[in-house]
Amino acid sequence: MERNNTMMTGAHSTLLHSIALPVFFLLFVVFYEPFDIKALLTMENSSFTFNVTMLFCILLVTMSITRSWLYFIGKFKSLSRIEYTLWCVAEVLIASLFMALYLSLMMDVAPPYYELVGKALKITAATCIYPYLFTWVGFEAKARIDSLSQRNDDSSLIRFYDEYKKLRFVIAPEAVLYIKSEDNYAQIHYLDKGKPQKFILRSSMKALEDTLRQHGLIRCHRSYFVNPSFIKIVHRNNAGLIVAELNQEGYESIPISQKYQDQIAKIV
């Protein structure tokens, strides 16, 4: 089985942004001193080096928290490019607010807070734009390469795309037990080395239907697709409903609608 994290919310992207942006900020500020930052950060009670280090720490903590949240969100939702761009803008703004707060507390005679926010925002945005662009281009290139390589992969595998057309899960059809629809999500129940597993995909059954039919899964209910090779028996339960029992222990009975009973009967 194979899972595909989105370009902007994967574990590698989280670690890269959390570390690379603060490091780049530190190096850029120390070597280039943009916007006369040395004069701003040189104070009577603290040195330029100390204050730059503190701003670096503020940015590091901010990025670590925001990127961890982004990684968590990415498990349930793929961000569009616009949403990701807005997230990056929010990161810079949040870091700038905390940087300005630090400066206002450290200065003996501090200008108005909004002025410090403006200065911090200008410095942070100017320095962070480069690593943001570099990582964006890098992950875009990787996504295109992966997309091209996937076209040459074994076509017998089922490729599950979410509602944003992002590839999230790849699996051999013979490993899939059944798929259950719940609200706006599809629960993919499958076996991995003989052990039951579940993958939750944000997608509708209608969007998955053609793909599932092509790989031998059959619809037995408006909310269920089942792999017929795992059906042990079809019978009427105590409630009078027709259900399919799987040949794997611990799984629920799969309901069979009247509309699909003849189709199931021909296969089982």
N, C-alpha and C positions, 0 to 999 in steps of 0.2 A: 504493500500500500504506500501511497505517496500523498503528502499534503503540500499544498502550495500556499505559502504566506504571501500576502499582498506586498507589492513593491515598497510601500511606505510604512508598513506596520509590523514587519517581521522582526525577529529577534536580533538579526545582524544590524538592521537599520536602527533599532532602539539603542544598541550598544554604541554604534558608530556616532550617532548624533549626540548621545549623552556625554561622550568623551571628546570627540573631534571639535565640536563647536566651541566649548570653553577653552580648549588648548589653542585653537586658532585665534580666539579672541585675545588670549594672554599674549601670544607671540606678536600679533598685529599691533596691539596697544604698546607693548614694550619697545618694538623696533621702529614703528612708524609714528607713534605718538599723534594720532589723528585729532583734529579739532582742538588743538592746544590742550590735550588731556593732561599733560604733565603739570601744567599750572593749576588745573582743577583739582588734581589728586595730591598735590604737595601741600601739606598743612603743617601747622606748628606742632601739633600733638601726634602726628603720624607721617611716615615717609611715603613717597610715591610708590615704592616697591610694596610696602605693606598694604596700601589701599588697592593697588592693582590686584594683589593676591586675594583680597577680600572680595573684590568684584568677580574675580575668576571663580571663587567658591560659590558665590551667589548664583552665577550662571550655571555652574556644574550641578548644584542642587536643583535648580529650576528645571533644567533639561532632564535630569534623572527622573524627577517626579512626572513631568508632563509626558515624557516618552514612555514611561512605564504605563501610564494611563492609556496612551495611544496604542501600545501593544495589547493591553487588555481589551480595549474596544475593538481592535482589529480581529480578535477571535470571533466576534459576533457580527461585525459589520465592516464592509470594505469602503473606505473613504474615497470619494471622488477627488479629482485633482483640485477642484475649487475648495472642497471641504478641507483637504490637506493644506492648501495654501493658507486658508483662514486659521488653521491650527498653528502653523508656523508663525503667522503674524501675532497670534495670541501669546505664543511662547516669548517672543521678543518683547512684547508689551509687559507681560508679567515680570520678566527679569528686569526690565527697566524700572518698573515701579519699586521693586525691592532695592535695586541699586540706588535709586534716588532717595529712598528712605534711609539707607545706610549713610549716604553722603550728608543728608540733612542732620543726622545725629552726630556725625563726626566733626562737622564744621563749627568753629566758634561763632562765626557770623554767617549763617546760611541764607542764601537767597530764597525766595518763595519756592515751595515744594514743586509746583507745576513747572517752574523753570528748570529745576534739577531733573524732573521727569523728561522734559524735552531734550536736555543735553544727554541724559543716559540713553534715551530712545535713539537719538541720532547716532551715538557711538556704537550701540549694540547692533542696530540695523545695518550700519555701514560695514561692520566687521563680520557679522553672521551671514550676510547675503552670499558671500563667496562659498563657504562650505555648504550652505543650503543648495546652491546651484550645482556645485560639483557632485554632491551626493544624488541630487535629483537626476542629473544627466547619467550618472553611473548606474543607478537602479533602472532608469528607463532603458538604457542599452542592454542591461542584463535581462530585463523583462522581454525585450524583443528577441534576444538570442534564445531564451527559454521557449518563447512562443514558436520560433522556427524549429527548434529541436523537437518540440512536442508533436509537430505535424508529421515528423518522421518516426514517431514512436509506434508501438504496436497498437493498431486500430481496434484490437479486440478488447482493450481496457475501456472501462466506463469513466468518462471525465465529467465531473460534477462542477458546474459553474454556478456562482451565486447570482443574485438579481442584478448585480453590476457587471456581469459577464466576466468576472474574475475566476480563474481556475482555482478551486479550493481543495479538491479531493479526487484522487485517481485510484481505481481499484479494479481487480479482475471480477467479472460478473459472477463467476462461480463462487465467490466468497460472500456475496450479498445474500442475506437471508430474506429481509423484507424492508420496505420503506414506508414510513408512516408520516402523514401530514398532520401538523399541529400548528394552528394559527398561520403565521407567515413562514414557518420553518418546516424542513423535511428531516426526519430522523432516519438516518441510514444505519440499519442494524446489520452487522457483518461479522465474519470470523477472521481473526488474525492469529495464525498458528494454532488454530483450534479453540481459541479463547474468544468469547463474545465481546464485541466492541460496539460503540455507537458514535457516529459523527453527526453533528447538527449543522445543517446547511440552510442559509436564508434563501429560500426559493419556494416557488409554488409547484404543486404536482403537475399542473398544466405545462409549465416550462420544462419539466423533466420527462414528460410522458413519451415523446418521440424517441429520446435517447434510451430510455429504459426498455421500450418495446424492441428496439433494434438489437438489444443485448439479451433478449430472451426472458426478461421479467414481464409478468403479466398483471394487469389491473384486476383486482377482485372486489374493490370497493372504492368509493369516491376518495377515500383517505388512505388507501393502501395499494401498494404494489408488492407482489410476492415472487420469490424465486421458486418455480414449481418443483425443482429438484429437491427442495427441502420439505415439501409437504408430505407428511406421514399419512394423514387420513383426513377426510372431509365428513363431517357429521352434523347433526342437529343437536344443539346444546339444550340445557334445561329450560332456557328461556324461549326455546322454539326457533332460534336463529341458526342459520347454516354458517359453520365456521370451519377453518382449516387448522389442524394441529401440526406443528413442525416436528421434524425428527431430532430436534435439539432441545434439551431440557432447559427449563427456566424461562421460556418465552410465552408471551400471551397468545391466546387463540386469535387467529386472523379472521375477521368477519368477511363474509362473502355476500355481496348484494345479489338480489334476484337477477339483476341485469347481467351478471357475470357468471352465474351458476353453470350454464351450459358450456361456456368456454372452459371453466375449470374442470368440469366433468370429463371433457375430451382429453385433457392433458394428464390428469392424475390417474 
